[in-house]
Amino acid sequence: MYLTPEVKSNLFKKHGENAKDSGNAESQIALFTLRINHLTEHLKKNRKDFNTERALVNMVGKRRSQLDYLKNTQISKYREVIKKLGIRK
């Protein structure tokens, strides 16, 4: 399993206020990015897995919504998150 509770808590600690800060926009964007990268690697090996492809597209849309929210509320944090996670628009 790639997404254990320890991995999630480390991710939230790195991108949020503390290890249990899962509601923060930066934390959610980081979690979506981790999951998107995992699914992308899965789809490189399994090209005909259309259910995973659909889930990936939905997840990218959710991350985009979170990024738009962060951009509209706190532009400096938006730029910081994009640079830290290596996301391109």
PDB file of N, CA, C and O in Angstrom, chain B, residues numbered from 101:
ATOM      1  N   MET B 101       0.845  -1.183   0.000  1.00  0.00           N
ATOM      2  CA  MET B 101       0.000   0.000   0.000  1.00  0.00           C
ATOM      3  C   MET B 101       0.887   1.242   0.000  1.00  0.00           C
ATOM      4  O   MET B 101       1.765   1.379   0.852  1.00  0.00           O
ATOM      5  N   TYR B 102       0.668   2.117  -0.921  1.00  0.00           N
ATOM      6  CA  TYR B 102       1.526   3.284  -1.063  1.00  0.00           C
ATOM      7  C   TYR B 102       1.134   4.428  -0.142  1.00  0.00           C
ATOM      8  O   TYR B 102       1.955   5.304   0.128  1.00  0.00           O
ATOM      9  N   LEU B 103      -0.105   4.442   0.350  1.00  0.00           N
ATOM     10  CA  LEU B 103      -0.594   5.574   1.130  1.00  0.00           C
ATOM     11  C   LEU B 103      -0.944   5.113   2.543  1.00  0.00           C
ATOM     12  O   LEU B 103      -2.114   4.918   2.874  1.00  0.00           O
ATOM     13  N   THR B 104       0.072   4.944   3.356  1.00  0.00           N
ATOM     14  CA  THR B 104      -0.122   4.512   4.734  1.00  0.00           C
ATOM     15  C   THR B 104      -0.392   5.734   5.618  1.00  0.00           C
ATOM     16  O   THR B 104      -0.119   6.861   5.204  1.00  0.00           O
ATOM     17  N   PRO B 105      -0.920   5.532   6.819  1.00  0.00           N
ATOM     18  CA  PRO B 105      -1.150   6.668   7.728  1.00  0.00           C
ATOM     19  C   PRO B 105       0.125   7.438   8.063  1.00  0.00           C
ATOM     20  O   PRO B 105       0.079   8.650   8.274  1.00  0.00           O
ATOM     21  N   GLU B 106       1.259   6.745   8.112  1.00  0.00           N
ATOM     22  CA  GLU B 106       2.517   7.436   8.388  1.00  0.00           C
ATOM     23  C   GLU B 106       2.893   8.381   7.250  1.00  0.00           C
ATOM     24  O   GLU B 106       3.353   9.498   7.484  1.00  0.00           O
ATOM     25  N   VAL B 107       2.692   7.922   6.020  1.00  0.00           N
ATOM     26  CA  VAL B 107       2.997   8.753   4.853  1.00  0.00           C
ATOM     27  C   VAL B 107       2.097   9.981   4.849  1.00  0.00           C
ATOM     28  O   VAL B 107       2.557  11.093   4.587  1.00  0.00           O
ATOM     29  N   LYS B 108       0.812   9.779   5.140  1.00  0.00           N
ATOM     30  CA  LYS B 108      -0.120  10.904   5.167  1.00  0.00           C
ATOM     31  C   LYS B 108       0.232  11.905   6.255  1.00  0.00           C
ATOM     32  O   LYS B 108       0.201  13.112   6.017  1.00  0.00           O
ATOM     33  N   SER B 109       0.569  11.418   7.454  1.00  0.00           N
ATOM     34  CA  SER B 109       0.895  12.339   8.540  1.00  0.00           C
ATOM     35  C   SER B 109       2.178  13.116   8.240  1.00  0.00           C
ATOM     36  O   SER B 109       2.274  14.299   8.568  1.00  0.00           O
ATOM     37  N   ASN B 110       3.169  12.458   7.618  1.00  0.00           N
ATOM     38  CA  ASN B 110       4.388  13.169   7.222  1.00  0.00           C
ATOM     39  C   ASN B 110       4.091  14.219   6.163  1.00  0.00           C
ATOM     40  O   ASN B 110       4.654  15.313   6.194  1.00  0.00           O
ATOM     41  N   LEU B 111       3.222  13.893   5.241  1.00  0.00           N
ATOM     42  CA  LEU B 111       2.838  14.829   4.193  1.00  0.00           C
ATOM     43  C   LEU B 111       2.111  16.031   4.771  1.00  0.00           C
ATOM     44  O   LEU B 111       2.378  17.168   4.380  1.00  0.00           O
ATOM     45  N   PHE B 112       1.189  15.784   5.706  1.00  0.00           N
ATOM     46  CA  PHE B 112       0.449  16.880   6.326  1.00  0.00           C
ATOM     47  C   PHE B 112       1.364  17.737   7.204  1.00  0.00           C
ATOM     48  O   PHE B 112       1.198  18.954   7.288  1.00  0.00           O
ATOM     49  N   LYS B 113       2.327  17.087   7.853  1.00  0.00           N
ATOM     50  CA  LYS B 113       3.264  17.841   8.690  1.00  0.00           C
ATOM     51  C   LYS B 113       4.146  18.744   7.829  1.00  0.00           C
ATOM     52  O   LYS B 113       4.474  19.865   8.218  1.00  0.00           O
ATOM     53  N   LYS B 114       4.525  18.240   6.654  1.00  0.00           N
ATOM     54  CA  LYS B 114       5.406  18.997   5.768  1.00  0.00           C
ATOM     55  C   LYS B 114       4.678  20.173   5.105  1.00  0.00           C
ATOM     56  O   LYS B 114       5.249  21.253   4.950  1.00  0.00           O
ATOM     57  N   HIS B 115       3.419  19.957   4.717  1.00  0.00           N
ATOM     58  CA  HIS B 115       2.703  20.978   3.951  1.00  0.00           C
ATOM     59  C   HIS B 115       1.631  21.709   4.736  1.00  0.00           C
ATOM     60  O   HIS B 115       1.070  22.686   4.240  1.00  0.00           O
ATOM     61  N   GLY B 116       1.330  21.262   5.949  1.00  0.00           N
ATOM     62  CA  GLY B 116       0.283  21.912   6.735  1.00  0.00           C
ATOM     63  C   GLY B 116       0.820  22.456   8.036  1.00  0.00           C
ATOM     64  O   GLY B 116       2.029  22.608   8.211  1.00  0.00           O
ATOM     65  N   GLU B 117      -0.085  22.749   8.945  1.00  0.00           N
ATOM     66  CA  GLU B 117       0.299  23.272  10.253  1.00  0.00           C
ATOM     67  C   GLU B 117       0.913  22.184  11.125  1.00  0.00           C
ATOM     68  O   GLU B 117       1.951  22.400  11.750  1.00  0.00           O
ATOM     69  N   ASN B 118       0.270  21.003  11.172  1.00  0.00           N
ATOM     70  CA  ASN B 118       0.770  19.885  11.974  1.00  0.00           C
ATOM     71  C   ASN B 118       0.414  18.573  11.276  1.00  0.00           C
ATOM     72  O   ASN B 118      -0.077  18.576  10.147  1.00  0.00           O
ATOM     73  N   ALA B 119       0.664  17.464  11.951  1.00  0.00           N
ATOM     74  CA  ALA B 119       0.478  16.149  11.328  1.00  0.00           C
ATOM     75  C   ALA B 119      -0.988  15.784  11.117  1.00  0.00           C
ATOM     76  O   ALA B 119      -1.290  14.918  10.296  1.00  0.00           O
ATOM     77  N   LYS B 120      -1.905  16.427  11.838  1.00  0.00           N
ATOM     78  CA  LYS B 120      -3.327  16.112  11.711  1.00  0.00           C
ATOM     79  C   LYS B 120      -4.089  17.183  10.935  1.00  0.00           C
ATOM     80  O   LYS B 120      -5.320  17.197  10.949  1.00  0.00           O
ATOM     81  N   ASP B 121      -3.380  18.069  10.268  1.00  0.00           N
ATOM     82  CA  ASP B 121      -3.999  19.181   9.547  1.00  0.00           C
ATOM     83  C   ASP B 121      -4.351  18.754   8.128  1.00  0.00           C
ATOM     84  O   ASP B 121      -3.701  19.164   7.166  1.00  0.00           O
ATOM     85  N   SER B 122      -5.387  17.927   8.008  1.00  0.00           N
ATOM     86  CA  SER B 122      -5.749  17.399   6.688  1.00  0.00           C
ATOM     87  C   SER B 122      -6.732  18.294   5.943  1.00  0.00           C
ATOM     88  O   SER B 122      -6.988  18.054   4.763  1.00  0.00           O
ATOM     89  N   GLY B 123      -7.288  19.310   6.581  1.00  0.00           N
ATOM     90  CA  GLY B 123      -8.261  20.169   5.934  1.00  0.00           C
ATOM     91  C   GLY B 123      -7.660  21.380   5.271  1.00  0.00           C
ATOM     92  O   GLY B 123      -8.352  22.101   4.551  1.00  0.00           O
ATOM     93  N   ASN B 124      -6.400  21.615   5.497  1.00  0.00           N
ATOM     94  CA  ASN B 124      -5.713  22.751   4.919  1.00  0.00           C
ATOM     95  C   ASN B 124      -5.615  22.573   3.402  1.00  0.00           C
ATOM     96  O   ASN B 124      -5.400  21.461   2.922  1.00  0.00           O
ATOM     97  N   ALA B 125      -5.771  23.658   2.652  1.00  0.00           N
ATOM     98  CA  ALA B 125      -5.747  23.570   1.192  1.00  0.00           C
ATOM     99  C   ALA B 125      -4.395  23.068   0.695  1.00  0.00           C
ATOM    100  O   ALA B 125      -4.337  22.262  -0.234  1.00  0.00           O
ATOM    101  N   GLU B 126      -3.303  23.541   1.310  1.00  0.00           N
ATOM    102  CA  GLU B 126      -1.981  23.092   0.869  1.00  0.00           C
ATOM    103  C   GLU B 126      -1.805  21.591   1.115  1.00  0.00           C
ATOM    104  O   GLU B 126      -1.217  20.887   0.294  1.00  0.00           O
ATOM    105  N   SER B 127      -2.312  21.113   2.234  1.00  0.00           N
ATOM    106  CA  SER B 127      -2.210  19.683   2.554  1.00  0.00           C
ATOM    107  C   SER B 127      -3.002  18.840   1.565  1.00  0.00           C
ATOM    108  O   SER B 127      -2.534  17.797   1.110  1.00  0.00           O
ATOM    109  N   GLN B 128      -4.202  19.300   1.238  1.00  0.00           N
ATOM    110  CA  GLN B 128      -5.026  18.552   0.297  1.00  0.00           C
ATOM    111  C   GLN B 128      -4.409  18.536  -1.090  1.00  0.00           C
ATOM    112  O   GLN B 128      -4.456  17.516  -1.777  1.00  0.00           O
ATOM    113  N   ILE B 129      -3.831  19.656  -1.511  1.00  0.00           N
ATOM    114  CA  ILE B 129      -3.179  19.712  -2.823  1.00  0.00           C
ATOM    115  C   ILE B 129      -1.990  18.761  -2.854  1.00  0.00           C
ATOM    116  O   ILE B 129      -1.771  18.072  -3.850  1.00  0.00           O
ATOM    117  N   ALA B 130      -1.224  18.719  -1.771  1.00  0.00           N
ATOM    118  CA  ALA B 130      -0.074  17.810  -1.706  1.00  0.00           C
ATOM    119  C   ALA B 130      -0.529  16.356  -1.745  1.00  0.00           C
ATOM    120  O   ALA B 130       0.106  15.527  -2.396  1.00  0.00           O
ATOM    121  N   LEU B 131      -1.618  16.037  -1.057  1.00  0.00           N
ATOM    122  CA  LEU B 131      -2.136  14.670  -1.063  1.00  0.00           C
ATOM    123  C   LEU B 131      -2.641  14.286  -2.451  1.00  0.00           C
ATOM    124  O   LEU B 131      -2.377  13.181  -2.925  1.00  0.00           O
ATOM    125  N   PHE B 132      -3.369  15.196  -3.106  1.00  0.00           N
ATOM    126  CA  PHE B 132      -3.829  14.925  -4.468  1.00  0.00           C
ATOM    127  C   PHE B 132      -2.639  14.714  -5.399  1.00  0.00           C
ATOM    128  O   PHE B 132      -2.678  13.838  -6.263  1.00  0.00           O
ATOM    129  N   THR B 133      -1.585  15.507  -5.233  1.00  0.00           N
ATOM    130  CA  THR B 133      -0.411  15.378  -6.093  1.00  0.00           C
ATOM    131  C   THR B 133       0.256  14.022  -5.905  1.00  0.00           C
ATOM    132  O   THR B 133       0.665  13.391  -6.880  1.00  0.00           O
ATOM    133  N   LEU B 134       0.369  13.570  -4.659  1.00  0.00           N
ATOM    134  CA  LEU B 134       0.947  12.253  -4.384  1.00  0.00           C
ATOM    135  C   LEU B 134       0.121  11.155  -5.046  1.00  0.00           C
ATOM    136  O   LEU B 134       0.672  10.251  -5.675  1.00  0.00           O
ATOM    137  N   ARG B 135      -1.185  11.233  -4.908  1.00  0.00           N
ATOM    138  CA  ARG B 135      -2.060  10.219  -5.495  1.00  0.00           C
ATOM    139  C   ARG B 135      -2.044  10.278  -7.024  1.00  0.00           C
ATOM    140  O   ARG B 135      -2.075   9.239  -7.682  1.00  0.00           O
ATOM    141  N   ILE B 136      -1.997  11.480  -7.588  1.00  0.00           N
ATOM    142  CA  ILE B 136      -1.955  11.642  -9.043  1.00  0.00           C
ATOM    143  C   ILE B 136      -0.671  11.039  -9.603  1.00  0.00           C
ATOM    144  O   ILE B 136      -0.698  10.351 -10.624  1.00  0.00           O
ATOM    145  N   ASN B 137       0.448  11.296  -8.937  1.00  0.00           N
ATOM    146  CA  ASN B 137       1.719  10.729  -9.402  1.00  0.00           C
ATOM    147  C   ASN B 137       1.701   9.205  -9.345  1.00  0.00           C
ATOM    148  O   ASN B 137       2.232   8.539 -10.233  1.00  0.00           O
ATOM    149  N   HIS B 138       1.088   8.658  -8.295  1.00  0.00           N
ATOM    150  CA  HIS B 138       0.996   7.202  -8.179  1.00  0.00           C
ATOM    151  C   HIS B 138       0.134   6.615  -9.298  1.00  0.00           C
ATOM    152  O   HIS B 138       0.508   5.620  -9.918  1.00  0.00           O
ATOM    153  N   LEU B 139      -1.011   7.228  -9.550  1.00  0.00           N
ATOM    154  CA  LEU B 139      -1.893   6.718 -10.599  1.00  0.00           C
ATOM    155  C   LEU B 139      -1.276   6.885 -11.984  1.00  0.00           C
ATOM    156  O   LEU B 139      -1.507   6.057 -12.865  1.00  0.00           O
ATOM    157  N   THR B 140      -0.505   7.932 -12.186  1.00  0.00           N
ATOM    158  CA  THR B 140       0.164   8.133 -13.470  1.00  0.00           C
ATOM    159  C   THR B 140       1.155   7.007 -13.742  1.00  0.00           C
ATOM    160  O   THR B 140       1.227   6.485 -14.855  1.00  0.00           O
ATOM    161  N   GLU B 141       1.915   6.642 -12.717  1.00  0.00           N
ATOM    162  CA  GLU B 141       2.854   5.524 -12.874  1.00  0.00           C
ATOM    163  C   GLU B 141       2.108   4.215 -13.137  1.00  0.00           C
ATOM    164  O   GLU B 141       2.559   3.394 -13.936  1.00  0.00           O
ATOM    165  N   HIS B 142       0.975   4.022 -12.472  1.00  0.00           N
ATOM    166  CA  HIS B 142       0.170   2.820 -12.690  1.00  0.00           C
ATOM    167  C   HIS B 142      -0.330   2.760 -14.131  1.00  0.00           C
ATOM    168  O   HIS B 142      -0.312   1.699 -14.755  1.00  0.00           O
ATOM    169  N   LEU B 143      -0.772   3.892 -14.653  1.00  0.00           N
ATOM    170  CA  LEU B 143      -1.314   3.906 -16.014  1.00  0.00           C
ATOM    171  C   LEU B 143      -0.233   3.747 -17.076  1.00  0.00           C
ATOM    172  O   LEU B 143      -0.532   3.340 -18.199  1.00  0.00           O
ATOM    173  N   LYS B 144       1.008   4.056 -16.746  1.00  0.00           N
ATOM    174  CA  LYS B 144       2.081   3.823 -17.709  1.00  0.00           C
ATOM    175  C   LYS B 144       2.284   2.323 -17.938  1.00  0.00           C
ATOM    176  O   LYS B 144       2.664   1.896 -19.029  1.00  0.00           O
ATOM    177  N   LYS B 145       2.027   1.535 -16.897  1.00  0.00           N
ATOM    178  CA  LYS B 145       2.188   0.080 -16.997  1.00  0.00           C
ATOM    179  C   LYS B 145       0.915  -0.593 -17.489  1.00  0.00           C
ATOM    180  O   LYS B 145       0.983  -1.603 -18.189  1.00  0.00           O
ATOM    181  N   ASN B 146      -0.250  -0.045 -17.131  1.00  0.00           N
ATOM    182  CA  ASN B 146      -1.543  -0.649 -17.456  1.00  0.00           C
ATOM    183  C   ASN B 146      -2.348   0.329 -18.307  1.00  0.00           C
ATOM    184  O   ASN B 146      -3.192   1.066 -17.798  1.00  0.00           O
ATOM    185  N   ARG B 147      -2.080   0.323 -19.585  1.00  0.00           N
ATOM    186  CA  ARG B 147      -2.663   1.320 -20.480  1.00  0.00           C
ATOM    187  C   ARG B 147      -4.173   1.194 -20.648  1.00  0.00           C
ATOM    188  O   ARG B 147      -4.838   2.186 -20.944  1.00  0.00           O
ATOM    189  N   LYS B 148      -4.720   0.021 -20.470  1.00  0.00           N
ATOM    190  CA  LYS B 148      -6.146  -0.181 -20.722  1.00  0.00           C
ATOM    191  C   LYS B 148      -6.993  -0.128 -19.459  1.00  0.00           C
ATOM    192  O   LYS B 148      -8.147  -0.556 -19.483  1.00  0.00           O
ATOM    193  N   ASP B 149      -6.465   0.375 -18.380  1.00  0.00           N
ATOM    194  CA  ASP B 149      -7.207   0.494 -17.128  1.00  0.00           C
ATOM    195  C   ASP B 149      -8.003   1.802 -17.160  1.00  0.00           C
ATOM    196  O   ASP B 149      -7.547   2.831 -16.660  1.00  0.00           O
ATOM    197  N   PHE B 150      -9.174   1.748 -17.744  1.00  0.00           N
ATOM    198  CA  PHE B 150      -9.955   2.959 -17.987  1.00  0.00           C
ATOM    199  C   PHE B 150     -10.606   3.490 -16.717  1.00  0.00           C
ATOM    200  O   PHE B 150     -10.844   4.694 -16.614  1.00  0.00           O
ATOM    201  N   ASN B 151     -10.900   2.632 -15.751  1.00  0.00           N
ATOM    202  CA  ASN B 151     -11.460   3.111 -14.484  1.00  0.00           C
ATOM    203  C   ASN B 151     -10.443   3.950 -13.718  1.00  0.00           C
ATOM    204  O   ASN B 151     -10.797   4.968 -13.122  1.00  0.00           O
ATOM    205  N   THR B 152      -9.209   3.536 -13.731  1.00  0.00           N
ATOM    206  CA  THR B 152      -8.160   4.324 -13.080  1.00  0.00           C
ATOM    207  C   THR B 152      -7.932   5.626 -13.821  1.00  0.00           C
ATOM    208  O   THR B 152      -7.663   6.659 -13.208  1.00  0.00           O
ATOM    209  N   GLU B 153      -8.040   5.578 -15.135  1.00  0.00           N
ATOM    210  CA  GLU B 153      -7.877   6.796 -15.931  1.00  0.00           C
ATOM    211  C   GLU B 153      -8.975   7.811 -15.592  1.00  0.00           C
ATOM    212  O   GLU B 153      -8.712   9.010 -15.495  1.00  0.00           O
ATOM    213  N   ARG B 154     -10.181   7.330 -15.418  1.00  0.00           N
ATOM    214  CA  ARG B 154     -11.289   8.210 -15.052  1.00  0.00           C
ATOM    215  C   ARG B 154     -11.074   8.792 -13.657  1.00  0.00           C
ATOM    216  O   ARG B 154     -11.318   9.977 -13.434  1.00  0.00           O
ATOM    217  N   ALA B 155     -10.622   7.968 -12.725  1.00  0.00           N
ATOM    218  CA  ALA B 155     -10.342   8.442 -11.372  1.00  0.00           C
ATOM    219  C   ALA B 155      -9.230   9.492 -11.390  1.00  0.00           C
ATOM    220  O   ALA B 155      -9.282  10.467 -10.641  1.00  0.00           O
ATOM    221  N   LEU B 156      -8.237   9.294 -12.234  1.00  0.00           N
ATOM    222  CA  LEU B 156      -7.142  10.244 -12.351  1.00  0.00           C
ATOM    223  C   LEU B 156      -7.639  11.598 -12.863  1.00  0.00           C
ATOM    224  O   LEU B 156      -7.242  12.643 -12.348  1.00  0.00           O
ATOM    225  N   VAL B 157      -8.493  11.576 -13.859  1.00  0.00           N
ATOM    226  CA  VAL B 157      -9.029  12.820 -14.410  1.00  0.00           C
ATOM    227  C   VAL B 157      -9.858  13.559 -13.360  1.00  0.00           C
ATOM    228  O   VAL B 157      -9.763  14.781 -13.243  1.00  0.00           O
ATOM    229  N   ASN B 158     -10.672  12.821 -12.594  1.00  0.00           N
ATOM    230  CA  ASN B 158     -11.452  13.444 -11.527  1.00  0.00           C
ATOM    231  C   ASN B 158     -10.542  14.053 -10.466  1.00  0.00           C
ATOM    232  O   ASN B 158     -10.815  15.146  -9.969  1.00  0.00           O
ATOM    233  N   MET B 159      -9.476  13.362 -10.121  1.00  0.00           N
ATOM    234  CA  MET B 159      -8.560  13.847  -9.097  1.00  0.00           C
ATOM    235  C   MET B 159      -7.819  15.100  -9.557  1.00  0.00           C
ATOM    236  O   MET B 159      -7.595  16.017  -8.768  1.00  0.00           O
ATOM    237  N   VAL B 160      -7.446  15.137 -10.814  1.00  0.00           N
ATOM    238  CA  VAL B 160      -6.790  16.326 -11.356  1.00  0.00           C
ATOM    239  C   VAL B 160      -7.752  17.512 -11.302  1.00  0.00           C
ATOM    240  O   VAL B 160      -7.333  18.632 -11.012  1.00  0.00           O
ATOM    241  N   GLY B 161      -9.021  17.280 -11.575  1.00  0.00           N
ATOM    242  CA  GLY B 161     -10.020  18.345 -11.495  1.00  0.00           C
ATOM    243  C   GLY B 161     -10.207  18.855 -10.074  1.00  0.00           C
ATOM    244  O   GLY B 161     -10.356  20.057  -9.855  1.00  0.00           O
ATOM    245  N   LYS B 162     -10.198  17.940  -9.107  1.00  0.00           N
ATOM    246  CA  LYS B 162     -10.319  18.353  -7.706  1.00  0.00           C
ATOM    247  C   LYS B 162      -9.103  19.163  -7.262  1.00  0.00           C
ATOM    248  O   LYS B 162      -9.234  20.159  -6.550  1.00  0.00           O
ATOM    249  N   ARG B 163      -7.922  18.724  -7.692  1.00  0.00           N
ATOM    250  CA  ARG B 163      -6.714  19.476  -7.342  1.00  0.00           C
ATOM    251  C   ARG B 163      -6.736  20.853  -7.989  1.00  0.00           C
ATOM    252  O   ARG B 163      -6.312  21.836  -7.382  1.00  0.00           O
ATOM    253  N   ARG B 164      -7.228  20.923  -9.216  1.00  0.00           N
ATOM    254  CA  ARG B 164      -7.316  22.213  -9.899  1.00  0.00           C
ATOM    255  C   ARG B 164      -8.262  23.153  -9.154  1.00  0.00           C
ATOM    256  O   ARG B 164      -7.987  24.347  -9.043  1.00  0.00           O
ATOM    257  N   SER B 165      -9.377  22.620  -8.643  1.00  0.00           N
ATOM    258  CA  SER B 165     -10.318  23.432  -7.871  1.00  0.00           C
ATOM    259  C   SER B 165      -9.668  23.957  -6.602  1.00  0.00           C
ATOM    260  O   SER B 165      -9.846  25.122  -6.246  1.00  0.00           O
ATOM    261  N   GLN B 166      -8.916  23.105  -5.919  1.00  0.00           N
ATOM    262  CA  GLN B 166      -8.215  23.536  -4.709  1.00  0.00           C
ATOM    263  C   GLN B 166      -7.172  24.601  -5.035  1.00  0.00           C
ATOM    264  O   GLN B 166      -7.020  25.568  -4.289  1.00  0.00           O
ATOM    265  N   LEU B 167      -6.457  24.430  -6.141  1.00  0.00           N
ATOM    266  CA  LEU B 167      -5.466  25.419  -6.544  1.00  0.00           C
ATOM    267  C   LEU B 167      -6.120  26.754  -6.905  1.00  0.00           C
ATOM    268  O   LEU B 167      -5.582  27.814  -6.584  1.00  0.00           O
ATOM    269  N   ASP B 168      -7.271  26.709  -7.566  1.00  0.00           N
ATOM    270  CA  ASP B 168      -7.988  27.940  -7.891  1.00  0.00           C
ATOM    271  C   ASP B 168      -8.449  28.653  -6.634  1.00  0.00           C
ATOM    272  O   ASP B 168      -8.373  29.879  -6.550  1.00  0.00           O
ATOM    273  N   TYR B 169      -8.926  27.894  -5.655  1.00  0.00           N
ATOM    274  CA  TYR B 169      -9.342  28.488  -4.383  1.00  0.00           C
ATOM    275  C   TYR B 169      -8.155  29.161  -3.701  1.00  0.00           C
ATOM    276  O   TYR B 169      -8.268  30.287  -3.215  1.00  0.00           O
ATOM    277  N   LEU B 170      -7.031  28.479  -3.666  1.00  0.00           N
ATOM    278  CA  LEU B 170      -5.844  29.034  -3.031  1.00  0.00           C
ATOM    279  C   LEU B 170      -5.349  30.261  -3.788  1.00  0.00           C
ATOM    280  O   LEU B 170      -4.873  31.218  -3.178  1.00  0.00           O
ATOM    281  N   LYS B 171      -5.458  30.237  -5.093  1.00  0.00           N
ATOM    282  CA  LYS B 171      -5.031  31.378  -5.910  1.00  0.00           C
ATOM    283  C   LYS B 171      -5.890  32.607  -5.638  1.00  0.00           C
ATOM    284  O   LYS B 171      -5.392  33.731  -5.596  1.00  0.00           O
ATOM    285  N   ASN B 172      -7.191  32.376  -5.453  1.00  0.00           N
ATOM    286  CA  ASN B 172      -8.096  33.503  -5.210  1.00  0.00           C
ATOM    287  C   ASN B 172      -7.999  34.051  -3.800  1.00  0.00           C
ATOM    288  O   ASN B 172      -8.301  35.224  -3.581  1.00  0.00           O
ATOM    289  N   THR B 173      -7.585  33.238  -2.833  1.00  0.00           N
ATOM    290  CA  THR B 173      -7.543  33.691  -1.448  1.00  0.00           C
ATOM    291  C   THR B 173      -6.148  34.116  -1.011  1.00  0.00           C
ATOM    292  O   THR B 173      -5.991  35.160  -0.379  1.00  0.00           O
ATOM    293  N   GLN B 174      -5.122  33.311  -1.345  1.00  0.00           N
ATOM    294  CA  GLN B 174      -3.763  33.596  -0.893  1.00  0.00           C
ATOM    295  C   GLN B 174      -2.792  33.323  -2.034  1.00  0.00           C
ATOM    296  O   GLN B 174      -2.304  32.204  -2.187  1.00  0.00           O
ATOM    297  N   ILE B 175      -2.513  34.350  -2.835  1.00  0.00           N
ATOM    298  CA  ILE B 175      -1.700  34.167  -4.036  1.00  0.00           C
ATOM    299  C   ILE B 175      -0.258  33.775  -3.690  1.00  0.00           C
ATOM    300  O   ILE B 175       0.372  33.029  -4.440  1.00  0.00           O
ATOM    301  N   SER B 176       0.266  34.265  -2.571  1.00  0.00           N
ATOM    302  CA  SER B 176       1.656  33.933  -2.216  1.00  0.00           C
ATOM    303  C   SER B 176       1.789  32.452  -1.863  1.00  0.00           C
ATOM    304  O   SER B 176       2.758  31.809  -2.267  1.00  0.00           O
ATOM    305  N   LYS B 177       0.823  31.900  -1.109  1.00  0.00           N
ATOM    306  CA  LYS B 177       0.855  30.472  -0.777  1.00  0.00           C
ATOM    307  C   LYS B 177       0.650  29.629  -2.034  1.00  0.00           C
ATOM    308  O   LYS B 177       1.234  28.553  -2.164  1.00  0.00           O
ATOM    309  N   TYR B 178      -0.174  30.114  -2.953  1.00  0.00           N
ATOM    310  CA  TYR B 178      -0.403  29.418  -4.219  1.00  0.00           C
ATOM    311  C   TYR B 178       0.911  29.256  -4.980  1.00  0.00           C
ATOM    312  O   TYR B 178       1.238  28.167  -5.452  1.00  0.00           O
ATOM    313  N   ARG B 179       1.655  30.349  -5.091  1.00  0.00           N
ATOM    314  CA  ARG B 179       2.931  30.298  -5.803  1.00  0.00           C
ATOM    315  C   ARG B 179       3.930  29.399  -5.092  1.00  0.00           C
ATOM    316  O   ARG B 179       4.699  28.682  -5.732  1.00  0.00           O
ATOM    317  N   GLU B 180       3.914  29.443  -3.771  1.00  0.00           N
ATOM    318  CA  GLU B 180       4.824  28.609  -2.977  1.00  0.00           C
ATOM    319  C   GLU B 180       4.517  27.121  -3.153  1.00  0.00           C
ATOM    320  O   GLU B 180       5.426  26.306  -3.306  1.00  0.00           O
ATOM    321  N   VAL B 181       3.225  26.775  -3.128  1.00  0.00           N
ATOM    322  CA  VAL B 181       2.818  25.370  -3.279  1.00  0.00           C
ATOM    323  C   VAL B 181       3.163  24.852  -4.667  1.00  0.00           C
ATOM    324  O   VAL B 181       3.654  23.731  -4.805  1.00  0.00           O
ATOM    325  N   ILE B 182       2.916  25.646  -5.686  1.00  0.00           N
ATOM    326  CA  ILE B 182       3.229  25.222  -7.053  1.00  0.00           C
ATOM    327  C   ILE B 182       4.725  24.984  -7.213  1.00  0.00           C
ATOM    328  O   ILE B 182       5.146  24.012  -7.841  1.00  0.00           O
ATOM    329  N   LYS B 183       5.523  25.879  -6.639  1.00  0.00           N
ATOM    330  CA  LYS B 183       6.968  25.722  -6.761  1.00  0.00           C
ATOM    331  C   LYS B 183       7.462  24.513  -5.979  1.00  0.00           C
ATOM    332  O   LYS B 183       8.329  23.779  -6.452  1.00  0.00           O
ATOM    333  N   LYS B 184       6.907  24.300  -4.770  1.00  0.00           N
ATOM    334  CA  LYS B 184       7.367  23.215  -3.918  1.00  0.00           C
ATOM    335  C   LYS B 184       6.985  21.845  -4.488  1.00  0.00           C
ATOM    336  O   LYS B 184       7.769  20.900  -4.401  1.00  0.00           O
ATOM    337  N   LEU B 185       5.779  21.729  -5.073  1.00  0.00           N
ATOM    338  CA  LEU B 185       5.313  20.452  -5.586  1.00  0.00           C
ATOM    339  C   LEU B 185       5.670  20.218  -7.053  1.00  0.00           C
ATOM    340  O   LEU B 185       5.522  19.106  -7.558  1.00  0.00           O
ATOM    341  N   GLY B 186       6.139  21.263  -7.737  1.00  0.00           N
ATOM    342  CA  GLY B 186       6.498  21.104  -9.130  1.00  0.00           C
ATOM    343  C   GLY B 186       5.311  20.964 -10.053  1.00  0.00           C
ATOM    344  O   GLY B 186       5.375  20.237 -11.045  1.00  0.00           O
ATOM    345  N   ILE B 187       4.228  21.652  -9.740  1.00  0.00           N
ATOM    346  CA  ILE B 187       3.016  21.594 -10.556  1.00  0.00           C
ATOM    347  C   ILE B 187       3.111  22.674 -11.632  1.00  0.00           C
ATOM    348  O   ILE B 187       3.534  23.797 -11.357  1.00  0.00           O
ATOM    349  N   ARG B 188       2.723  22.336 -12.835  1.00  0.00           N
ATOM    350  CA  ARG B 188       2.672  23.344 -13.892  1.00  0.00           C
ATOM    351  C   ARG B 188       1.220  23.568 -14.286  1.00  0.00           C
ATOM    352  O   ARG B 188       0.394  22.663 -14.169  1.00  0.00           O
ATOM    353  N   LYS B 189       0.918  24.735 -14.737  1.00  0.00           N
ATOM    354  CA  LYS B 189      -0.454  25.051 -15.111  1.00  0.00           C
ATOM    355  C   LYS B 189      -0.683  24.676 -16.553  1.00  0.00           C
ATOM    356  O   LYS B 189      -1.784  24.861 -17.072  1.00  0.00           O
TER     357      LYS B 189
END
